[in-house]
Amino acid sequence: MEKTPLSLRTHISIFGNTNAGKSSLFNALLGQPLAIVSDKKGTTADPVTKALELIPYGPAALTDTAGLGDDSPLGEKRMEKTEQILNKTDFAIYAAAADDFDIKAYEEMKLRFEEKKIPHILVFTKSDIARKEYPDGIAVSVNDSQSVEHLRSVLIKRLSEIKGGEQSMLGSLLSKGSTVALVVPIDSEAPKGRLIMPQVQLIRDCLDNGMCAVVTRETELEKTLAEQKKIDLVVTDSQVFKTVSELVPDDILLTSFSMLTANMKCDMTGLIEGAKAIDSLCDGSRILMAESCTHNTSHEDIGRVKIPRMLSKYTGRKLEFDFKAGCDFSGDFSGYDLVIHCGGCMLNSKAMRNRQLLCAEKGVPMTNYGVAIAFVNGILDRCTKIFGL
Ligand code: SF4
């Protein structure tokens, strides 16, 4: 990983009516012409996201969205994508053309920001004169580098005010000097020649927090435990939870990669409560297996094969499984008895929490892969001890 992954960046998104100058603003903030700029309405069809370093704030991701009020035939589809972006936005910029300010559209969007608890700033483009009614609005002319710099400094200031500290998987859970053993199975599911993102992230997290990381397969875990003087925590791939829990002595903390990721990005208590719904499943219960990326699947895929098989065996019931993959998490989930989500390593915290909220609003319990596997193996209490739960 050469750069901070998008899932760990603060997501800033630009919203506004078509032709409000969003793409020009996007390019100006990035300092390069990445989005197509045109006077023609609706030029931005799909959201465009780019990594952005806001020094001294830190890594961010900037997204240019399709314009609101798009009455073209594709308008509705574009609005669905804009809604998906809203669900992962940490901070919003509302762009409005100062000489054509659609106050009603702004007030409507302001309500949406408030509903989603997204702080925002109003930026007037295409003119140096902001509307008198909105003195807090920031006037930006993309041809005036000073006004773009001013916007950048306002963004950094506002983001620093809302930032809840750097996201760390282990920083608040273990002390400096701790030793962590990472258990990484090298089976047919493991990508050739590399580790997957949560594994790489955890190694980096150990280094950032002055901890020692030891990486082993489950087949060498016993030997590793015997050779190491002190192991404070074992973090395993959920797929080998049962084997690993039998090998790790009770006085060593144990959890999984997906539980550590979930603890950083989600409401962990909610995921644990969600797992308890497994005991209420009956014949015909409907379960949605949700993944936030569309990776290749295989005959031993954890979400499509292993967990469904594990749940059917544990409950002894005829369960019905549906599968959903990708960044679109819209739809009516009210017909489901349980949603089991992947670790969500490709999503930021805002998006994961919004997925939990959406399920809660529909009254559908939601848990994740690691928590569900720990639950059916009877080791959930042990694996959540590290989180003080
Ligand atoms: S399925 Fe989920 S946890 Fe697995 S790689 Fe994709 S986003 Fe990450």
Residues whose N, C-alpha, C, O or C-beta is under 5 A from the ligand:
A	BS01	SF4	E291 S292 C293 C342 G343 G344 C345 M346
